[in-house]
Amino acid sequence: MSIDDALPSRPRFLTIEQVADELAVGLPTVRQLLKSGELRGLQIGGRGIWRVGAKDLEDNIDQAYRVTANRIAAGDVSDDLASGTM
């Protein structure tokens, strides 16, 4: 195993801007996810700079897939996909 193999493919912590890019959403959406506790994050320093662990983001995405699959199975998802609106 080389040193490069031991390094993570992305930083351990992401800024809210990086999270927004990763999820293809706006900053207000990420802030709301953090505020509601749906996305786990932490504030660092006196200015309360937010960071989200890469694993926490992946866990949130996995949970969103599970919730969506359950909604589809229960018939709770409308045909919004077909019309292009969501």
C-alpha positions as CSV (number, residue, x, y, z in Angstrom):
1,M,0.0,0.0,0.0
2,S,1.4,3.4,-1.0
3,I,1.0,6.7,0.9
4,D,-1.4,7.8,-1.9
5,D,-3.7,4.7,-1.1
6,A,-4.0,5.8,2.5
7,L,-5.1,9.4,1.6
8,P,-8.8,10.0,1.3
9,S,-10.1,10.9,-2.1
10,R,-11.6,14.1,-0.8
11,P,-11.1,16.2,2.4
12,R,-12.5,14.9,5.6
13,F,-14.6,18.0,6.1
14,L,-16.5,20.0,3.5
15,T,-17.6,23.6,3.4
16,I,-21.3,24.3,3.0
17,E,-20.4,25.6,-0.5
18,Q,-18.8,22.2,-1.4
19,V,-21.9,20.4,0.0
20,A,-24.2,22.5,-2.1
21,D,-22.1,21.7,-5.2
22,E,-22.1,18.0,-4.4
23,L,-25.9,17.9,-3.9
24,A,-26.5,20.4,-6.8
25,V,-28.6,22.6,-4.5
26,G,-28.3,26.2,-3.2
27,L,-26.7,27.3,0.0
28,P,-30.1,28.0,1.6
29,T,-31.0,24.4,1.2
30,V,-27.8,23.2,2.8
31,R,-28.3,25.7,5.7
32,Q,-31.9,24.4,6.2
33,L,-30.7,20.8,6.2
34,L,-28.1,21.7,8.9
35,K,-30.6,23.7,10.9
36,S,-33.2,20.9,10.9
37,G,-30.6,18.3,11.8
38,E,-31.3,16.3,8.7
39,L,-27.7,16.8,7.7
40,R,-25.1,16.5,10.5
41,G,-22.5,19.3,10.7
42,L,-20.4,21.2,13.2
43,Q,-19.5,24.8,13.8
44,I,-15.9,25.6,14.2
45,G,-14.4,28.7,15.9
46,G,-16.0,31.9,17.3
47,R,-17.5,32.8,14.0
48,G,-19.5,29.6,13.7
49,I,-18.0,28.4,10.4
50,W,-19.9,25.3,9.3
51,R,-18.2,22.1,8.2
52,V,-19.8,18.8,7.2
53,G,-18.0,15.5,7.4
54,A,-17.6,13.7,4.1
55,K,-19.0,10.6,5.8
56,D,-21.9,12.5,7.2
57,L,-22.8,13.8,3.7
58,E,-22.6,10.2,2.3
59,D,-24.8,9.0,5.2
60,N,-27.3,11.7,4.4
61,I,-27.4,10.8,0.7
62,D,-27.9,7.1,1.6
63,Q,-30.7,8.0,4.0
64,A,-32.4,10.1,1.3
65,Y,-32.2,7.2,-1.2
66,R,-33.9,4.9,1.5
67,V,-36.6,7.5,2.2
68,T,-37.3,7.9,-1.5
69,A,-37.4,4.2,-2.2
70,N,-39.9,3.8,0.7
71,R,-42.1,6.6,-0.7
72,I,-42.0,5.0,-4.1
73,A,-42.9,1.6,-2.7
74,A,-45.8,3.2,-0.7
75,G,-47.1,5.0,-3.8
76,D,-46.4,8.4,-2.2
77,V,-44.5,9.8,-5.2
78,S,-46.5,11.5,-7.9
79,D,-45.7,11.6,-11.6
80,D,-43.6,14.8,-11.1
81,L,-40.7,13.0,-12.7
82,A,-42.5,12.6,-16.0
83,S,-43.4,16.3,-16.2
84,G,-40.0,17.5,-15.2
85,T,-41.1,19.2,-12.0
86,M,-40.4,18.1,-8.5
